[in-house]
Amino acid sequence: MDAENSAMKRLEFYRQKRMRRKRILMALALLTFLMIAGTVIVDRSVNGLVSGEQVFSLVDVKNHGTSLEITFMNNKIAIDTSYLEHELERLKNLCRSLLK
């Protein structure tokens, strides 16, 4: 009888542990969602007050022909895409030659 009782205690202990883990994960997911939603709302509101446009500009991506400009919190990163286009053409030609 004592072995059955200790087994039930062990099963109940691990069941409660799983439930706690699920609750913690759900709380973290809800916190993450609320933080992202709050950031987006504040960014749109500030842009509406400053520039009069209701746009999301925390992250902005613009294509300028052969370059790609990524703006994250007013820090600009320019990526030259001509090399990538050249490599993609080489990959396409390689695939075509292998399929023939």
C-alpha positions as CSV (number, residue, x, y, z in Angstrom):
1,M,0.0,0.0,0.0
2,D,2.9,2.3,0.8
3,A,4.4,1.8,-2.7
4,E,1.2,2.7,-4.4
5,N,0.9,5.8,-2.2
6,S,4.4,6.9,-3.1
7,A,3.8,6.2,-6.8
8,M,0.7,8.4,-6.7
9,K,2.6,11.2,-4.9
10,R,5.3,11.0,-7.6
11,L,2.7,11.1,-10.4
12,E,0.9,14.0,-8.8
13,F,4.2,15.9,-8.3
14,Y,5.2,15.5,-12.0
15,R,1.7,16.4,-13.1
16,Q,1.8,19.6,-11.1
17,K,5.3,20.3,-12.4
18,R,4.0,20.0,-16.1
19,M,1.1,22.3,-15.3
20,R,3.5,24.9,-13.8
21,R,5.7,24.7,-16.9
22,K,2.8,25.2,-19.2
23,R,1.5,28.2,-17.2
24,I,5.0,29.8,-17.2
25,L,5.3,29.3,-21.0
26,M,1.9,30.7,-21.6
27,A,2.7,33.7,-19.4
28,L,5.9,34.3,-21.3
29,A,4.1,34.0,-24.7
30,L,1.5,36.5,-23.5
31,L,4.2,38.9,-22.2
32,T,6.0,38.7,-25.5
33,F,2.8,39.4,-27.5
34,L,1.9,42.4,-25.2
35,M,5.4,43.8,-25.5
36,I,5.4,43.6,-29.3
37,A,1.9,44.9,-29.6
38,G,2.8,47.8,-27.3
39,T,5.9,48.7,-29.3
40,V,4.0,48.7,-32.6
41,I,1.2,50.9,-31.1
42,V,3.7,53.4,-29.6
43,D,5.7,53.5,-32.9
44,R,2.5,54.2,-35.0
45,S,1.3,56.8,-32.5
46,V,4.6,58.7,-32.4
47,N,4.8,58.6,-36.2
48,G,1.3,60.0,-36.4
49,L,2.2,62.8,-34.0
50,V,5.5,63.7,-35.6
51,S,5.0,63.1,-39.3
52,G,1.2,62.9,-39.6
53,E,1.4,59.4,-41.1
54,Q,0.1,56.3,-39.4
55,V,2.8,53.9,-40.4
56,F,5.1,51.4,-38.7
57,S,8.7,52.6,-39.2
58,L,10.6,50.9,-36.5
59,V,12.0,48.7,-39.2
60,D,11.9,49.9,-42.8
61,V,13.2,48.2,-45.9
62,K,13.6,50.1,-49.2
63,N,14.9,48.7,-52.5
64,H,17.0,51.1,-54.5
65,G,17.8,49.2,-57.7
66,T,21.0,47.3,-56.9
67,S,21.1,48.1,-53.2
68,L,18.8,47.3,-50.3
69,E,18.5,49.8,-47.5
70,I,17.3,48.5,-44.1
71,T,16.5,51.1,-41.4
72,F,16.2,49.9,-37.9
73,M,15.5,52.6,-35.3
74,N,17.1,55.3,-37.5
75,N,20.2,53.2,-38.1
76,K,20.7,52.6,-41.8
77,I,22.3,49.5,-43.3
78,A,22.9,49.4,-47.1
79,I,23.3,46.0,-48.7
80,D,24.6,45.7,-52.3
81,T,22.5,43.1,-54.1
82,S,24.4,43.1,-57.4
83,Y,26.7,40.3,-56.1
84,L,23.7,38.3,-54.9
85,E,22.0,38.7,-58.3
86,H,25.1,37.5,-60.0
87,E,25.4,34.4,-57.8
88,L,21.7,33.6,-58.3
89,E,22.2,33.7,-62.0
90,R,25.2,31.3,-61.7
91,L,23.0,29.0,-59.5
92,K,20.2,29.0,-62.1
93,N,22.6,28.2,-64.9
94,L,24.1,25.4,-62.9
95,C,20.7,23.9,-62.2
96,R,19.6,24.2,-65.8
97,S,22.8,22.5,-67.0
98,L,22.3,19.7,-64.4
99,L,18.7,19.1,-65.4
100,K,19.5,18.8,-69.1
